[in-house]
């Protein structure tokens, strides 16, 4: 692309240009009328720029626990996808896969439960798609409560390292994005059979625990043995919240049948 003058007013907002980017609105200096060569150059630049950010973000998310959070909190935000976007990308992938898989959820109720609840449970077991649909539609909404709760639990254990809540929330966003990626692959493999597949699925699920520990270590520091204890405590508390949430969704669903 031939050189474009960076002097004069910005074509977007009218502010005086200094350099090749507008300090007021952020628009890059571009010619008003693009040649074919400039058009192709621009398209190639945008595609490789976006794809590069996605690949870099996913690479750090998968293989360097906590690095995305540490970079974001340090102000290094241009080269990676924003936390909210990467979370949405991973969660949509997970729940999309869940909606495509055959439903196999079963529910059991106490013998002392009322007749309406027992009848609803029997109906749900005859048609597992009822509960599956309820979970896939309600759980994404429940994450708007669960994820801040996870951040609050992390905050409780690491308030001395970071006394503001919001950084812990960004940590929670990145961890859940990783969890959704792993669980998406975990669920996708459920369509296959065999002992090897079962072992791979188990290992995938178990990565959620050491990943959290490594991410906590990288972001907050501290002694490794203490980080391991905090990791177990955080996962135990958060697991309790998840179980309660899933039970509540199932209960409300059955009551509406």
N, C-alpha and C positions, 0 to 999 in steps of 0.2 A: 504494500500500500504506500502510495507516495506521501511525502511529509505534508501534514496539514498544519497551518499556522495556529499557534496556541495563544494568539493575542486577540484582543477585541472581546465583545460580549459573548457569553455562553448562548448557544442557539436554543437551549431549553428554558433557562430561567432569566437570562439577561445579565447575570453577574459578570464582572470582569474576570477574564481567564488568566490563570497563573499556572503554567505547565500544561500538560496534556489532559488533566482532569479538572473539572469544575469544583472548586472548594465549597460552593454553596449547595449544589444539588447532586454532585457526584458523576455527572455525565461525562463520558470521554469525548475528546475532540474528534469529530468525524466530518468528512465532506458532505455537503448537502446532497449532491448527486453522486451515487456510487457507480463506478465502472464494474464490469463483470468480474474482473480480477479482484477488485476490492470486496465485492459481494461474496465471492467464494472464500476469500481470506477471512472475512468477518464470520461467516458461518462455521468455518473450520476452527477458528479461535474459540467461539462460544461453545461448540460441542466438546472440544478437548478440555476446555476450562471446566465445564460442568461435570463431565465424566471424571476428570482428574480429581475434583473435589470429592465426588462420591466414592471413588475407589480409595482415595487416601483416608477418608473418614471411616469407611468400613474396615480398611486394613488396621487402623489404629484401634478401632472398637473391638475387633476380633482378637488381635494378637498383642496388644499393649494395654492391658487393663488399667483404666484410670488416666491414661495419657490425654485423651480428648478433654476430659474434665479439667485436668491440670493446665492444658493449653488455653482452654476457654477462660478460665479464671485468671490466667496471666495476661489476658488481653490479646492472645494470638488466635484471631477468629476468621481471618480472610481465607485461609487455605482449606478449611473444613466446612462441612455442612452444619448448620446451626443445630443445637441439641433438640429443639422441638421438631424440626424437619426430619432428622434421622430417627427420632422416636416414632413419628407418624409413619414413616416408610416401613420400619420394622414391624410395628403393630399391625398395619394394614396387611402386610405379608402373612403374619401369623394368623390373624382372624380370617383372612381370605382362604388360607389352606384349611383351617378348621371348618369353614362353611362347606367346603367341597368334600370332606371326608365323611364316610358313613357314620351315623350316630350309633354309639354303643353304651350310652349312659344308663345305669340302672339305679333305682332308688328303693330304699326299704324304710318302713316306718315302724315305730313301736306298736306292739299289740294293743297298748292302751290308748292309741290315737283314736280320734273320733272317726265315724264311718265315712264322712265326706273326704277326709284326708286319706284314709285307706283306699277308698275308691279311686281317688285321683292318682295315687301312687301306682295302683294296678293299671290304670289307663296309660300312665306315662311309661311303664315298663313294656306295655304292649306296643307303644309307639314312641321309641326313644328319641325321635326327632323333636318331640315337644320340649324336652329338657335341653337338648342340644341347641335348638333355636333360641331358647331363653338365655342360655349361657353366652352364646356368640353375640347376642344383641345387647344383653345387660352388662356383661363383664367389661367391655371397652368403656362404658360409662362409669362403672365402678372403679376403674383405674384412676379416674380423676380424684377419687378419694384415697385409694390405696397408695398411689405413688407419693402424694404429699405425706401420708402416714409413714411410709418407708423413710422419706427424708427426715421426718421428725425423729424417728428411731435413731438414725445415723447421727443426727444433731445431738441427741441425748448422750451418745457415747463419745462424740468428738467436739463438744462445745468448747473445750479448751483450745483445740487446734483452730477452730473457726467459729466465732461467736455470732455470725450472721446466718440466718436460716437459708437464704436464697442459694448460696454456694452448695449447700447440702442437697437442695432440690435439683440443681443441675447434675450433681453426682447421681441422684436417683434416676433422672431422665436417661442418662447414658447407660446406667446399669440395666434398666428395664429394656432399653433398645437392644442391648446384647442378649438379654434373656429371651426376648421375642424372636430374635434370629435363631437362637439355639432351639427353642421350643418349636419353631416352625419346621426346622429340619427334623426334630424329634418326632413330630406328628406326621410329617411326610413319609418318614421311614416306616410308619405303622402299617402302610399298605403292603410292605414286604414281609416275608416270613423267613424263619431260620434262626439258629442259635447265634450266628455271627451278627445278624441284624439286631437281635435282642441285646447283645453285649454292646454294640455301637450305640444303641439308644440309651442304655444305662449310663455309659460313659459320657454321652452328651449331656444328660440330665445332671450328672455329678459335677460337670465343669462349672455349674452355676455357683458352687460353694468356693472352690479355690479362686475362681475369677474374682469374686467379691473381695476375698482376702487380699489378693494382689492389687486390686483397684484401691482399696482402703489404704494399703501400705504406700502406694505411689502418690496418692493425693494428700494423705494426712501424716504419713510417716509413723514413727513409734516403733517399739520393739516388736519383733515378729511373733513371739509367743503371746504377747498381749493382743496383737492384731488378730491372731487365730481365735482367741477367746471371744473377742468382740464380734468376730464374724459369725461364730456359732450362736451367740446371743441374739444378734440382729436377725439371722435367718430363722431362729426359733420363734421370736416375737412376730416377725412378719409372716411366717407360715401360719401362725395362729390367726392373724387378721385375714389371710386369704381363705382359710378353711371356714371361718365364720361368714365371710362374704358369700362364698359359694353355697353354703348351707342356707343362707338367707334368700338368695336368688331362687334356689330349689323350693324352699318353703312357700315363698310368695307365688311362684309359678303353680305349685300344686293347689294352693288355695283359690286360684283363679280358674281352675279347671271345672 
